[in-house]
Amino acid sequence: MYPGKYAAETPEKVAALLADTGEELTYGDLEDRSVRLAHVFHDAGLRPGDVVALLTENNLRAFEVYWAAMRSGLYVTAVNHNLAPDEVTYIANDSGAAALVVSQAKAELATAVDRAGVGARLKLAFGGPVEGYASYEDALAQASAEPFDDQPQGAPMLYSSGTTGRPKGVRPPLPPVQVDQIGDPLVGLVGQAFGIGPDTRYLTPAPLYHAAPLRWSGAVMAHGGTVVMLRKYDSEAALQVIQDQRITHGQFVPTMFVRMLQLPENVRAGYDVASLRVAVHAAAPCPVDVKQAMIDWWGPILVEYYAGTEGNGMTMIDSRTWLSKPGSVGRAVVGTLHICDDEGKEAATGEVGTVFVERETTPFLYHNDPEKTREAQHPEHANWTTLGDIGYVDEEGFLFLTDRKSFTIISGGVNIYPQEIENVLALHPAILDVGVIGVPDPEMGESVKAFVQPRPGVETSPELEQEIIAFVKSKIAHFKAPRSVQFVDDLPRTETGKLVKGDLKKKYVTA
């Protein structure tokens, strides 16, 4: 299952569309250009197991690079284009990238990376000239269009967000199959569980340097669907694209849902979203009230999964099941769940602990970081791995996430989970965005503090602070409520909506 099958059957069918400009990439062109690029890589000496780094905004050329790597047994490392030059250089060199492909739209950054001494021996730029890089188009024009007889399947090798210290590369084992076979379990899952097929029109509004947008877009193409991509997420623009492009499937994060729900009712009602059959969401726990509101609006089409860049496992839950298990992220569909205490002992049903996923073999390594790899493994079972989340499993095997272990607030010896408080405040009428952290407290060790970005037009005041605290107390136990609220202009979030709590703590400490 790969685009070549559809290039042979329906070469003029659109494999990917950039919604902002209307630019299209057909299956025929994707096949031709990825074959040619595979020859460029091979002629430069790249062989299975080598790494291709990609530095680009959301651009159709990214899919050519992805499939050229996938049909050559190469790893593809998509790099966050918002990073500083030394951070990009670090990732490219740490991954051992033998090739670096960049977009002319990121010329200033790409040039700085070249001057910083990136080690890639092949450097290509598309979209226009970039100092220090050869022309992507010229390289393709001179390359063979004949596919190799041997096309071992490659894999993404992406880097973690790096909330503490340098980001780390997640290097999965290469599947021992050819590109037209199923190696990545996600490819099979999206077809069976999510109904992805040739009639799919899949909206991806998040940046391709993240694991889910890149891997899911690749999986949609493997099934012959059409990927519709946004340059950058905007709530109303996303609704417009769903309507105009008759989107059947889309993938979102909870923050995107919150932003949609914050649009005026008449604006939301003005868009036709009836074409949507499945709205996938992941990346962070979704507040119960937010998910319920989305189901009320879009119908029971939301499907949630829990997984990570590491690809160590996956849970899934559809809307109808979730309505009977509100707050759950589902049962395991890849791997076996284990909840363990700090010593590694398995917890009782319903007891909160660290979430581990068991696989037959160890599913990943953190590249060049054996210590971090060991930290992600159970002390007695190397093939039980964790992403650092905590939660519990009920008597029917449904997983409920509580928070990330590193975010837990310990106040007076009691564990408090910020996610629970953030969920309560997600749809408060005065709040646009909220983040909760623990701050030093001489009496309690830590106390709960909420950072609130108010909605436009909302006047902040001591009275509003007390109203927010009282609102939390009306919903959950009083000891979990913030001791204080600080109003801020914005909160540090990634483009996929994850709150960067390390940066939030830095702001608080230096405030």
C-alpha positions as CSV (number, residue, x, y, z in Angstrom):
1,M,0.0,0.0,0.0
2,Y,1.7,3.1,-1.2
3,P,1.0,6.0,-3.7
4,G,2.5,4.1,-6.7
5,K,-0.5,1.8,-6.8
6,Y,-2.8,4.9,-7.3
7,A,-0.4,6.6,-9.6
8,A,-0.8,3.6,-11.9
9,E,-4.6,3.4,-11.6
10,T,-5.5,7.1,-11.3
11,P,-2.5,9.3,-12.1
12,E,-4.5,12.5,-12.3
13,K,-6.1,12.1,-8.9
14,V,-5.1,14.7,-6.4
15,A,-2.9,13.2,-3.6
16,A,-2.4,16.4,-1.7
17,L,-3.9,20.0,-1.9
18,L,-2.6,23.1,-0.2
19,A,-5.9,24.8,0.7
20,D,-4.5,28.3,1.2
21,T,-3.3,28.5,-2.5
22,G,-5.1,25.7,-4.3
23,E,-1.8,24.1,-5.4
24,E,-2.2,20.4,-6.1
25,L,0.0,17.4,-6.2
26,T,-1.3,14.4,-8.2
27,Y,-0.5,10.8,-7.6
28,G,1.2,10.6,-10.9
29,D,3.5,13.6,-10.1
30,L,4.1,12.3,-6.5
31,E,5.2,8.9,-7.9
32,D,7.5,10.4,-10.6
33,R,9.1,13.0,-8.3
34,S,9.6,10.7,-5.3
35,V,11.2,8.1,-7.6
36,R,13.5,10.7,-9.1
37,L,14.4,12.0,-5.6
38,A,15.1,8.5,-4.4
39,H,17.7,8.3,-7.2
40,V,19.2,11.6,-6.1
41,F,19.6,10.3,-2.6
42,H,21.1,7.0,-3.8
43,D,23.5,8.8,-6.2
44,A,24.7,10.9,-3.2
45,G,25.6,7.7,-1.4
46,L,22.6,7.4,1.0
47,R,21.7,3.8,1.9
48,P,19.0,2.1,4.1
49,G,19.3,3.4,7.6
50,D,20.6,6.8,6.6
51,V,18.7,10.0,7.5
52,V,17.1,12.7,5.4
53,A,16.4,15.9,7.4
54,L,13.6,18.2,6.1
55,L,13.2,21.9,7.0
56,T,10.0,23.4,5.6
57,E,6.7,25.1,6.2
58,N,3.6,23.1,5.3
59,N,4.5,22.6,1.6
60,L,3.5,19.9,-0.9
61,R,7.2,19.1,-1.6
62,A,7.4,17.6,1.9
63,F,5.3,14.7,0.7
64,E,7.8,14.1,-2.2
65,V,10.7,14.0,0.3
66,Y,8.7,11.7,2.7
67,W,7.9,9.1,0.0
68,A,11.4,9.3,-1.5
69,A,12.7,8.3,1.9
70,M,10.0,5.8,2.5
71,R,10.8,3.9,-0.8
72,S,14.6,4.0,0.0
73,G,14.8,2.5,3.5
74,L,15.7,5.9,4.8
75,Y,14.7,7.8,8.0
76,V,13.0,11.1,7.4
77,T,13.5,13.7,10.1
78,A,11.1,16.7,9.8
79,V,12.6,19.6,11.8
80,N,10.6,22.3,13.5
81,H,11.1,25.4,11.4
82,N,10.4,27.7,14.3
83,L,13.6,26.7,16.1
84,A,16.8,28.8,16.2
85,P,19.7,28.0,13.8
86,D,21.8,26.2,16.5
87,E,18.8,24.1,17.5
88,V,18.1,23.0,13.9
89,T,21.8,22.3,13.4
90,Y,21.9,20.2,16.5
91,I,18.9,18.1,15.4
92,A,20.4,17.6,11.8
93,N,23.8,16.7,13.2
94,D,22.5,14.6,16.1
95,S,20.3,12.6,13.7
96,G,23.3,12.0,11.5
97,A,21.5,13.5,8.5
98,A,23.3,12.6,5.3
99,A,20.9,14.9,3.3
100,L,19.2,18.1,4.2
101,V,16.2,19.4,2.1
102,V,15.0,22.9,2.8
103,S,12.3,25.3,1.6
104,Q,13.2,28.7,0.1
105,A,10.6,30.1,2.4
106,K,13.0,29.2,5.2
107,A,16.1,30.6,3.4
108,E,17.4,32.8,6.2
109,L,17.2,29.9,8.7
110,A,18.6,27.4,6.2
111,T,21.6,29.6,5.3
112,A,22.4,30.1,9.0
113,V,22.3,26.3,9.5
114,D,24.6,25.8,6.6
115,R,27.1,28.4,8.0
116,A,26.8,26.7,11.4
117,G,28.4,23.6,10.0
118,V,25.6,21.1,9.4
119,G,27.2,17.8,8.4
120,A,24.8,16.7,5.6
121,R,26.7,15.9,2.4
122,L,23.7,16.5,0.2
123,K,21.9,19.9,0.6
124,L,18.9,20.7,-1.7
125,A,16.5,23.7,-1.7
126,F,13.1,23.8,-3.4
127,G,10.9,26.8,-4.1
128,G,13.8,29.0,-5.2
129,P,17.6,29.5,-4.6
130,V,19.1,29.2,-1.1
131,E,22.7,30.0,-0.5
132,G,24.7,26.9,0.2
133,Y,22.1,24.5,-1.3
134,A,21.8,22.9,-4.8
135,S,18.5,23.2,-6.7
136,Y,16.0,20.6,-5.9
137,E,14.3,20.9,-9.3
138,D,17.5,20.7,-11.2
139,A,18.4,17.5,-9.3
140,L,15.1,15.9,-10.0
141,A,15.2,16.9,-13.7
142,Q,18.6,15.1,-14.1
143,A,17.6,11.9,-12.2
144,S,16.1,8.6,-13.5
145,A,12.3,8.2,-13.4
146,E,12.6,4.4,-13.2
147,P,11.8,2.9,-9.8
148,F,14.4,0.7,-8.1
149,D,13.7,-3.0,-8.1
150,D,14.5,-3.1,-4.4
151,Q,12.5,-0.5,-2.4
152,P,12.9,-1.2,1.3
153,Q,10.5,0.8,3.5
154,G,11.8,3.7,5.5
155,A,10.4,5.4,8.6
156,P,10.0,8.8,10.3
157,M,12.6,9.6,12.9
158,L,11.2,12.6,14.7
159,Y,12.4,14.6,17.6
160,S,10.5,15.1,20.9
161,S,9.4,18.5,22.0
162,G,12.3,18.9,24.3
163,T,10.4,20.3,27.3
164,T,13.6,19.8,29.3
165,G,17.0,20.0,27.7
166,R,17.7,19.2,24.1
167,P,15.0,17.3,22.1
168,K,15.7,13.7,21.5
169,G,15.2,11.7,18.3
170,V,12.9,8.7,18.4
171,R,14.5,6.0,16.2
172,P,12.1,3.1,15.5
173,P,13.4,-0.1,13.9
174,L,13.0,-0.1,10.2
175,P,10.2,-2.5,9.1
176,P,11.6,-5.5,7.2
177,V,9.3,-5.0,4.2
178,Q,9.1,-3.3,0.9
179,V,7.4,0.1,0.4
180,D,4.2,-1.4,-1.0
181,Q,3.7,-3.6,2.1
182,I,2.3,-2.7,5.5
183,G,5.1,-2.0,7.9
184,D,3.8,0.9,10.0
185,P,0.8,-0.4,12.1
186,L,-0.8,3.0,11.7
187,V,-1.3,2.4,8.0
188,G,-3.5,-0.7,8.7
189,L,-5.3,1.0,11.5
190,V,-6.4,4.1,9.7
191,G,-8.0,1.9,7.0
192,Q,-9.7,-0.5,9.4
193,A,-10.6,1.6,12.4
194,F,-11.0,5.1,10.8
195,G,-12.5,4.2,7.4
196,I,-9.7,5.8,5.4
197,G,-9.9,4.9,1.7
198,P,-9.7,6.3,-1.9
199,D,-12.8,8.5,-1.2
200,T,-11.2,10.1,1.8
201,R,-10.6,13.9,1.9
202,Y,-8.4,14.4,4.9
203,L,-7.8,17.8,6.5
204,T,-4.5,18.2,8.3
205,P,-4.3,21.7,9.9
206,A,-1.2,21.1,12.0
207,P,2.5,21.4,11.1
208,L,4.1,18.5,9.3
209,Y,7.1,18.4,11.6
210,H,4.9,16.7,14.2
211,A,4.5,13.0,14.2
212,A,0.7,12.7,13.7
213,P,0.3,15.2,10.8
214,L,3.2,13.6,8.9
215,R,2.4,9.9,9.6
216,W,-1.3,10.3,9.1
217,S,-0.9,12.2,5.8
218,G,1.4,9.4,4.6
219,A,-1.1,6.8,5.7
220,V,-4.0,8.5,3.9
221,M,-1.9,8.5,0.7
222,A,-1.1,4.9,1.2
223,H,-4.8,4.3,1.0
224,G,-5.3,6.5,-2.0
225,G,-7.1,9.4,-0.3
226,T,-6.6,13.1,-0.7
227,V,-4.7,15.2,1.9
228,V,-6.0,18.8,2.3
229,M,-3.4,20.8,4.1
230,L,-3.5,24.2,5.8
231,R,-0.4,26.4,6.1
232,K,-1.4,27.3,9.7
233,Y,-4.4,26.6,11.8
234,D,-7.2,29.1,12.0
235,S,-10.6,28.1,13.4
236,E,-12.9,29.8,10.8
237,A,-10.5,29.0,7.9
238,A,-10.7,25.3,9.0
239,L,-14.5,25.4,8.9
240,Q,-14.4,27.1,5.5
241,V,-12.2,24.3,4.2
242,I,-14.3,21.6,5.6
243,Q,-17.3,23.1,3.8
244,D,-15.6,24.0,0.5
245,Q,-13.5,20.8,0.1
246,R,-16.2,18.5,1.5
247,I,-13.8,17.1,4.0
248,T,-14.6,13.6,5.2
249,H,-11.9,13.1,7.8
250,G,-9.8,15.6,9.8
251,Q,-7.4,15.5,12.7
252,F,-7.5,18.1,15.5
253,V,-6.2,18.8,19.0
254,P,-8.3,19.9,21.9
255,T,-7.1,23.5,21.7
256,M,-8.5,23.7,18.1
257,F,-11.9,22.5,19.4
258,V,-11.8,25.1,22.1
259,R,-11.0,27.8,19.6
260,M,-13.9,26.7,17.3
261,L,-16.3,26.7,20.2
262,Q,-15.2,30.2,21.2
263,L,-16.4,31.5,17.7
264,P,-19.7,33.3,17.9
265,E,-22.7,30.9,17.5
266,N,-23.8,32.6,14.2
267,V,-20.3,32.1,12.7
268,R,-20.2,28.4,13.6
269,A,-23.8,27.9,12.3
270,G,-22.8,29.5,9.0
271,Y,-20.6,26.6,7.9
272,D,-21.8,23.3,6.5
273,V,-19.8,20.4,8.1
274,A,-22.2,17.6,7.1
275,S,-19.5,16.0,4.9
276,L,-17.4,15.1,8.0
277,R,-17.6,11.4,8.8
278,V,-14.7,11.1,11.3
279,A,-13.1,13.8,13.4
280,V,-9.9,12.4,14.9
281,H,-8.3,14.0,17.9
282,A,-5.3,13.4,20.1
283,A,-2.1,15.1,21.4
284,A,-3.6,16.1,24.8
285,P,-6.5,15.0,27.0
286,C,-9.7,16.7,25.9
287,P,-11.8,18.4,28.6
288,V,-15.1,16.5,29.0
289,D,-17.2,19.6,28.5
290,V,-15.3,20.5,25.3
291,K,-15.7,17.1,23.8
292,Q,-19.4,16.9,24.7
293,A,-20.0,20.3,23.0
294,M,-18.2,19.1,19.9
295,I,-20.3,16.0,19.7
296,D,-23.4,18.1,20.2
297,W,-22.3,20.2,17.2
298,W,-20.8,17.7,14.8
299,G,-22.5,14.6,16.0
300,P,-21.0,11.3,17.4
301,I,-18.2,11.3,14.8
302,L,-15.3,12.1,17.2
303,V,-12.7,9.4,17.5
304,E,-9.9,9.9,20.1
305,Y,-6.6,8.1,20.4
306,Y,-3.7,8.2,22.8
307,A,-0.2,7.6,21.4
308,G,3.0,9.5,21.0
309,T,5.9,10.2,18.7
310,E,7.6,7.2,20.2
311,G,5.0,4.9,18.7
312,N,5.1,2.6,21.7
313,G,1.3,1.8,21.7
314,M,-2.1,3.2,21.0
315,T,-5.6,3.4,22.6
316,M,-8.7,4.4,20.8
317,I,-12.3,5.3,21.7
318,D,-15.3,6.4,19.5
319,S,-18.0,8.9,20.5
320,R,-20.7,6.4,21.3
321,T,-18.4,4.5,23.7
322,W,-17.0,7.7,25.1
323,L,-20.5,8.9,26.0
324,S,-20.7,6.0,28.4
325,K,-17.1,6.5,29.5
326,P,-16.6,10.3,29.5
327,G,-13.0,11.3,30.0
328,S,-11.5,8.0,28.8
329,V,-9.0,7.8,25.9
330,G,-10.1,4.2,25.2
331,R,-8.9,0.7,25.2
332,A,-5.5,-0.5,23.8
333,V,-5.5,-1.3,20.1
334,V,-1.7,-1.5,19.9
335,G,0.1,-3.0,22.9
336,T,-1.0,-4.0,26.4
337,L,-1.6,-1.4,29.2
338,H,0.0,-1.6,32.6
339,I,-0.4,0.9,35.4
340,C,2.5,0.9,37.8
341,D,3.6,2.7,41.0
342,D,6.9,4.5,41.4
343,E,8.7,1.2,42.2
344,G,7.3,-0.5,39.1
345,K,4.7,-2.6,40.9
346,E,1.4,-3.0,39.0
347,A,-1.4,-1.0,40.5
348,A,-4.9,-2.2,41.3
349,T,-7.8,-1.5,39.0
350,G,-8.8,2.1,39.3
351,E,-5.5,3.1,41.0
352,V,-3.5,6.0,39.6
353,G,0.0,5.3,38.4
354,T,2.4,5.6,35.5
355,V,1.1,4.3,32.2
356,F,3.2,1.7,30.6
357,V,2.6,-0.1,27.3
358,E,3.9,-3.6,26.7
359,R,5.0,-4.7,23.2
360,E,6.6,-8.0,22.1
361,T,9.9,-6.2,21.5
362,T,11.3,-2.8,22.7
363,P,9.5,-0.4,20.3
364,F,11.9,2.5,20.1
365,L,15.2,4.0,21.2
366,Y,16.0,7.6,22.0
367,H,18.8,8.3,19.5
368,N,22.2,8.9,21.2
369,D,20.5,8.9,24.7
370,P,20.6,5.4,26.4
371,E,19.9,7.0,29.7
372,K,16.6,8.6,28.5
373,T,15.8,5.3,26.8
374,R,16.2,3.4,30.1
375,E,14.1,6.0,32.0
376,A,11.2,5.3,29.6
377,Q,11.4,1.6,30.3
378,H,10.0,-0.4,33.2
379,P,12.7,-1.3,35.7
380,E,12.1,-5.1,35.1
381,H,10.7,-5.2,31.5
382,A,12.5,-3.3,28.8
383,N,9.6,-3.8,26.4
384,W,7.2,-2.0,28.8
385,T,7.7,1.7,27.9
386,T,6.1,4.9,29.1
387,L,5.6,8.4,27.7
388,G,5.6,9.9,31.2
389,D,1.8,10.1,31.5
390,I,-0.1,9.0,34.6
391,G,-3.6,7.6,34.8
392,Y,-5.7,4.6,35.6
393,V,-7.5,1.7,33.9
394,D,-11.1,0.8,34.9
395,E,-12.5,-2.7,35.3
396,E,-13.3,-2.9,31.6
397,G,-9.8,-1.9,30.5
398,F,-10.5,1.7,29.6
399,L,-7.7,4.1,30.2
400,F,-8.2,7.5,31.9
401,L,-5.3,9.9,31.8
402,T,-4.7,12.1,34.8
403,D,-1.8,14.3,33.7
404,R,1.9,14.1,32.9
405,K,4.0,12.8,35.8
406,S,6.3,15.8,35.6
407,F,3.4,18.3,35.8
408,T,2.0,16.8,39.1
409,I,1.7,19.4,41.9
410,I,2.5,18.1,45.4
411,S,0.8,20.4,47.8
412,G,0.9,19.5,51.5
413,G,1.9,16.0,50.5
414,V,-1.2,15.6,48.2
415,N,-1.0,15.1,44.5
416,I,-2.9,17.6,42.4
417,Y,-3.2,17.2,38.6
418,P,-3.2,20.5,36.7
419,Q,-5.1,19.0,33.7
420,E,-8.2,18.5,35.9
421,I,-8.2,22.2,36.8
422,E,-7.5,23.3,33.2
423,N,-10.4,21.1,32.0
424,V,-12.8,22.8,34.4
425,L,-11.8,26.3,33.1
426,A,-11.5,25.5,29.4
427,L,-14.9,26.9,28.5
428,H,-15.3,29.5,31.2
429,P,-16.9,32.5,29.4
430,A,-14.2,34.9,30.5
431,I,-11.2,32.7,29.6
432,L,-9.5,32.4,26.2
433,D,-6.7,30.1,27.4
434,V,-5.5,28.8,30.7
435,G,-2.5,27.0,32.1
436,V,-2.0,25.6,35.7
437,I,1.3,24.9,37.4
438,G,2.6,24.5,40.9
439,V,4.6,27.4,42.4
440,P,6.8,27.4,45.5
441,D,4.9,27.7,48.8
442,P,6.7,28.0,52.1
443,E,3.9,26.2,54.0
444,M,2.6,23.6,51.5
445,G,5.7,23.0,49.4
446,E,3.8,24.0,46.2
447,S,0.5,25.8,45.7
448,V,-1.7,25.8,42.6
449,K,-1.5,28.9,40.4
450,A,-3.6,29.5,37.3
451,F,-2.4,31.6,34.4
452,V,-5.3,33.0,32.5
453,Q,-5.5,34.7,29.1
454,P,-8.8,36.5,29.1
455,R,-11.1,36.7,26.1
456,P,-11.0,39.9,24.1
457,G,-13.0,42.6,25.8
458,V,-12.9,41.0,29.2
459,E,-11.7,43.4,32.0
460,T,-9.4,41.7,34.5
461,S,-9.8,42.5,38.2
462,P,-9.4,41.0,41.7
463,E,-13.1,40.2,41.5
464,L,-12.6,38.2,38.3
465,E,-9.8,36.3,40.0
466,Q,-12.0,35.3,42.9
467,E,-14.8,34.4,40.5
468,I,-12.5,32.0,38.7
469,I,-11.3,30.4,41.9
470,A,-14.9,30.0,43.1
471,F,-15.9,28.5,39.8
472,V,-13.3,25.8,40.2
473,K,-14.4,25.1,43.8
474,S,-17.9,24.7,42.5
475,K,-16.8,21.9,40.1
476,I,-14.1,19.9,42.0
477,A,-12.6,19.5,45.4
478,H,-11.7,22.8,47.1
479,F,-8.1,21.8,47.8
480,K,-7.5,21.6,44.0
481,A,-8.6,25.1,43.3
482,P,-6.0,27.7,42.4
483,R,-4.7,29.8,45.4
484,S,-4.1,32.6,42.9
485,V,-4.7,33.6,39.3
486,Q,-2.4,35.7,37.2
487,F,-3.7,37.3,34.0
488,V,-1.4,37.2,31.0
489,D,-1.4,38.3,27.4
490,D,-0.7,34.9,26.0
491,L,0.4,31.4,27.0
492,P,3.3,29.5,25.4
493,R,1.9,26.8,23.2
494,T,3.3,24.7,20.4
495,E,1.6,24.8,17.0
496,T,-0.3,21.6,17.9
497,G,-1.7,23.2,21.0
498,K,0.5,21.7,23.7
499,L,1.1,24.0,26.6
500,V,4.9,24.4,27.2
501,K,4.8,24.4,31.0
502,G,8.5,24.7,31.3
503,D,8.3,28.1,29.6
504,L,5.4,29.1,31.8
505,K,7.4,28.3,34.9
506,K,10.3,30.4,33.6
507,K,8.0,33.3,33.0
508,Y,6.6,33.0,36.5
509,V,10.1,32.7,38.1
510,T,11.4,35.7,36.2
511,A,8.2,37.8,36.7
